[in-house]
């Protein structure tokens, strides 16, 4: 990150630049200016991330410089240096978006720590902005894909989904979200489209097809209830047992026995 030191005391500005181990506090480049006008030139030339600025300077003071920064839409953090705590200064600084100030004289280590805090705040903000931009990109991409998918008749898409479900009934990972992702739809829109065409939700269609397959396998008499449970995508038998009994009104084992008798 880049730091601009603005201080009308040339020796103070240059000593800070040379004596503080800026790399240790997240700063890669340091520039100096000795008045507000020179500060504006450095800002336009180097676009620093942080300005470490003396409030009390001849001519334009630090507050006036920060006001110019905000008027020119510069997204730059500012830390003010001041030799006395003034409520009026603090109030105006806060109104201009300056959250930090340092009472001088101050140890270089303390100055460095405050700058490091600002660096971290900037980094967090930029990470958040990157995530926000990525989210916007993903939304645009999703809408584009839905638009592309919209060129295929919904009925055709639903039939392809139904065929995919039937083909993968034995997979315990079969899910609405997984299918929506596979076919490039938002899960809510995907489920609504499917229900409109089939009269049932995707999850209910999966249950219906699994129960029909389970009944068919039990009727063959070649598999016990546990084996059938695995063959229709249930990794936990109790879940299969409960769903089967709810669907058919009898347990898988009883269903098997009834069909043996027949």
C-alpha positions as CSV (number, residue, x, y, z in Angstrom):
1,X,0.0,0.0,0.0
2,X,1.0,3.6,-0.6
3,X,1.3,6.3,2.1
4,X,1.5,10.1,1.7
5,X,2.9,12.1,4.6
6,X,1.8,15.8,4.5
7,X,3.5,18.0,7.0
8,X,4.8,21.6,6.7
9,X,7.7,20.7,8.9
10,X,10.1,19.2,6.3
11,X,12.4,17.6,8.8
12,X,9.5,15.9,10.6
13,X,8.1,14.6,7.3
14,X,11.4,13.2,6.0
15,X,12.4,11.8,9.4
16,X,9.1,9.9,9.6
17,X,9.6,8.6,6.1
18,X,13.1,7.3,6.8
19,X,12.9,6.2,10.5
20,X,9.6,4.3,10.6
21,X,9.9,0.7,9.3
22,X,6.9,1.1,7.0
23,X,7.1,-2.4,5.5
24,X,6.5,-3.8,8.9
25,X,3.2,-1.9,9.0
26,X,2.0,-2.9,5.6
27,X,3.2,0.1,3.6
28,X,5.2,-0.4,0.4
29,X,5.7,3.1,-0.8
30,X,6.0,6.4,1.0
31,X,5.7,9.9,-0.4
32,X,6.0,13.3,1.3
33,X,4.5,16.8,0.7
34,X,5.1,20.0,2.7
35,X,1.8,21.8,2.2
36,X,-1.7,21.1,1.0
37,X,-1.0,22.2,-2.6
38,X,1.9,19.8,-2.9
39,X,-0.3,17.2,-1.2
40,X,-2.9,17.5,-4.0
41,X,-0.2,17.1,-6.6
42,X,1.1,13.9,-4.9
43,X,-2.4,12.5,-4.6
44,X,-3.1,13.1,-8.3
45,X,0.2,11.7,-9.3
46,X,0.6,8.6,-7.0
47,X,-3.0,7.9,-5.9
48,X,-2.0,6.9,-2.3
49,X,-4.1,4.6,-0.2
50,X,-3.5,6.4,3.1
51,X,-2.7,10.0,4.0
52,X,-0.9,10.8,7.2
53,X,-1.5,14.5,7.5
54,X,-0.8,17.4,10.0
55,X,-4.0,19.3,10.7
56,X,-2.4,22.6,11.5
57,X,-0.5,23.9,8.5
58,X,0.0,27.4,7.0
59,X,-2.5,28.2,4.3
60,X,-4.8,25.3,3.7
61,X,-4.9,23.1,6.7
62,X,-5.3,19.3,6.8
63,X,-9.1,19.5,7.1
64,X,-9.3,21.6,3.9
65,X,-7.0,19.1,2.1
66,X,-9.2,16.2,3.1
67,X,-12.3,18.1,2.1
68,X,-10.7,18.5,-1.4
69,X,-10.0,14.8,-1.4
70,X,-13.6,13.9,-0.8
71,X,-14.9,16.5,-3.3
72,X,-12.7,14.8,-5.9
73,X,-14.2,11.4,-5.0
74,X,-10.9,10.0,-3.8
75,X,-11.4,6.8,-1.8
76,X,-8.4,7.4,0.5
77,X,-8.1,6.8,4.3
78,X,-6.7,9.7,6.4
79,X,-5.0,9.8,9.7
80,X,-4.5,13.3,11.2
81,X,-1.6,14.4,13.3
82,X,-2.4,17.2,15.8
83,X,-0.6,18.7,18.9
84,X,-3.9,19.2,20.8
85,X,-7.2,17.4,21.0
86,X,-9.9,19.7,19.6
87,X,-13.5,18.7,19.6
88,X,-14.3,21.0,16.6
89,X,-11.4,19.4,14.6
90,X,-12.5,15.9,15.6
91,X,-16.1,16.6,14.6
92,X,-15.2,17.9,11.2
93,X,-12.7,15.1,10.6
94,X,-15.3,12.5,11.4
95,X,-17.8,14.2,9.0
96,X,-15.1,13.9,6.3
97,X,-14.7,10.2,7.0
98,X,-11.5,10.3,9.0
99,X,-11.7,7.8,11.8
100,X,-8.2,8.1,13.3
101,X,-6.0,10.9,14.6
102,X,-2.7,10.9,16.5
103,X,-1.7,13.4,19.3
104,X,1.9,14.5,18.8
105,X,4.5,14.1,20.0
106,X,4.0,10.3,19.5
107,X,6.2,7.3,19.4
108,X,7.0,6.1,15.9
109,X,5.8,2.6,17.0
110,X,2.4,4.0,18.0
111,X,2.1,5.8,14.6
112,X,3.0,2.6,12.8
113,X,0.4,0.6,14.8
114,X,-2.3,3.0,13.9
115,X,-1.3,2.9,10.2
116,X,-1.3,-0.9,10.4
117,X,-4.9,-0.8,11.7
118,X,-5.9,1.4,8.8
119,X,-4.1,-0.9,6.3
120,X,-6.0,-3.9,7.7
121,X,-9.3,-2.0,7.5
122,X,-8.6,-1.2,3.9
123,X,-7.7,-4.8,3.1
124,X,-10.9,-6.1,4.6
125,X,-12.9,-3.5,2.7
126,X,-11.2,-4.5,-0.6
127,X,-11.8,-8.2,0.0
128,X,-15.5,-7.5,0.7
129,X,-15.6,-5.5,-2.5
130,X,-14.0,-8.3,-4.5
131,X,-16.6,-10.7,-3.1
132,X,-19.3,-8.3,-4.0
133,X,-18.0,-7.9,-7.5
134,X,-17.7,-11.7,-7.8
135,X,-21.3,-12.1,-6.6
136,X,-22.5,-9.6,-9.3
137,X,-20.5,-11.5,-11.9
138,X,-22.0,-14.8,-10.8
139,X,-25.5,-13.4,-10.8
140,X,-25.0,-12.1,-14.4
141,X,-23.6,-15.4,-15.5
142,X,-26.6,-17.2,-13.9
143,X,-29.1,-15.0,-15.6
144,X,-27.3,-15.5,-18.9
145,X,-27.4,-19.3,-18.5
146,X,-31.1,-19.1,-17.6
147,X,-31.6,-17.0,-20.7
148,X,-29.8,-19.7,-22.7
149,X,-31.8,-22.4,-21.1
150,X,-34.9,-20.5,-21.8
151,X,-34.4,-21.2,-25.5
152,X,-35.1,-24.9,-24.8
153,X,-38.9,-25.6,-24.1
154,X,-39.4,-26.1,-20.4
155,X,-41.3,-29.3,-21.0
156,X,-38.2,-30.7,-22.7
157,X,-36.0,-29.7,-19.8
158,X,-38.3,-31.3,-17.3
159,X,-38.4,-34.6,-19.2
160,X,-34.6,-34.5,-19.3
161,X,-34.5,-33.9,-15.5
162,X,-37.0,-36.7,-14.9
163,X,-34.9,-39.1,-17.0
164,X,-31.8,-38.1,-15.0
165,X,-33.6,-38.7,-11.7
166,X,-34.8,-42.1,-12.7
167,X,-31.3,-43.0,-14.0
168,X,-29.7,-42.0,-10.7
169,X,-32.3,-43.2,-8.1
170,X,-29.6,-45.4,-6.5
171,X,-27.4,-42.4,-5.7
172,X,-27.7,-41.1,-2.1
173,X,-26.4,-37.7,-3.2
174,X,-29.4,-37.1,-5.6
175,X,-30.9,-33.7,-4.5
176,X,-32.8,-30.7,-5.8
177,X,-29.8,-28.4,-5.5
178,X,-27.5,-30.8,-7.2
179,X,-29.9,-31.2,-10.1
180,X,-30.6,-27.5,-10.4
181,X,-26.8,-26.9,-10.6
182,X,-26.4,-29.6,-13.2
183,X,-29.1,-28.1,-15.4
184,X,-27.9,-24.5,-14.7
185,X,-31.1,-23.2,-13.0
186,X,-31.7,-21.4,-9.7
187,X,-33.2,-24.1,-7.3
188,X,-36.4,-22.1,-6.7
189,X,-37.1,-21.5,-10.4
190,X,-36.0,-25.1,-11.2
191,X,-38.5,-26.5,-8.7
192,X,-41.3,-24.3,-9.9
193,X,-40.8,-25.2,-13.5
194,X,-40.7,-28.9,-12.7
195,X,-43.9,-28.8,-10.5
196,X,-45.8,-26.9,-13.2
197,X,-45.0,-29.6,-15.8
198,X,-45.2,-32.7,-13.5
199,X,-47.7,-31.6,-10.8
200,X,-45.2,-32.5,-8.0
201,X,-42.1,-30.9,-6.7
202,X,-38.7,-32.4,-7.6
203,X,-38.1,-33.8,-4.2
204,X,-41.6,-35.5,-4.2
205,X,-40.9,-36.9,-7.7
206,X,-37.6,-38.4,-6.4
207,X,-39.5,-40.0,-3.4
208,X,-42.3,-41.3,-5.7
209,X,-39.8,-42.9,-8.1
210,X,-37.7,-44.4,-5.3
211,X,-40.7,-45.9,-3.6
212,X,-42.0,-47.4,-6.9
213,X,-38.6,-48.9,-7.5
214,X,-38.4,-50.2,-4.0
215,X,-41.7,-51.9,-4.3
216,X,-40.7,-53.5,-7.6
217,X,-37.5,-54.8,-6.1
218,X,-39.2,-56.3,-3.0
219,X,-41.8,-57.9,-5.3
220,X,-39.1,-59.9,-7.0
221,X,-38.3,-61.6,-3.7
222,X,-34.6,-61.6,-4.5
223,X,-33.6,-58.8,-2.0
224,X,-34.3,-58.2,1.6
225,X,-35.4,-54.8,2.9
226,X,-31.9,-53.5,3.8
227,X,-30.6,-54.4,0.3
228,X,-33.5,-52.6,-1.3
229,X,-32.9,-49.6,0.9
230,X,-29.4,-49.2,-0.5
231,X,-30.5,-49.8,-4.1
232,X,-32.9,-46.9,-4.0
233,X,-30.5,-44.4,-2.6
234,X,-31.0,-44.6,1.2
235,X,-27.8,-44.9,3.1
236,X,-29.6,-45.1,6.4
237,X,-32.2,-47.9,6.6
238,X,-34.4,-46.1,9.3
239,X,-35.0,-43.2,6.8
240,X,-36.0,-45.7,4.1
241,X,-38.2,-47.6,6.5
242,X,-40.1,-44.5,7.6
243,X,-40.6,-43.2,4.1
244,X,-41.8,-46.6,2.8
245,X,-44.2,-47.1,5.6
246,X,-45.6,-43.5,5.1
247,X,-45.9,-44.1,1.3
248,X,-47.4,-47.6,1.4
249,X,-48.9,-47.8,4.8
250,X,-46.8,-50.9,5.7
251,X,-43.2,-51.7,6.5
252,X,-40.8,-52.9,3.8
253,X,-40.4,-56.3,5.5
254,X,-44.2,-56.8,5.8
255,X,-44.6,-55.7,2.1
256,X,-42.0,-58.4,1.2
257,X,-43.8,-61.1,3.2
258,X,-47.1,-60.2,1.7
259,X,-45.8,-60.6,-1.8
260,X,-44.1,-63.9,-0.9
261,X,-47.5,-65.2,0.1
262,X,-48.9,-64.0,-3.2
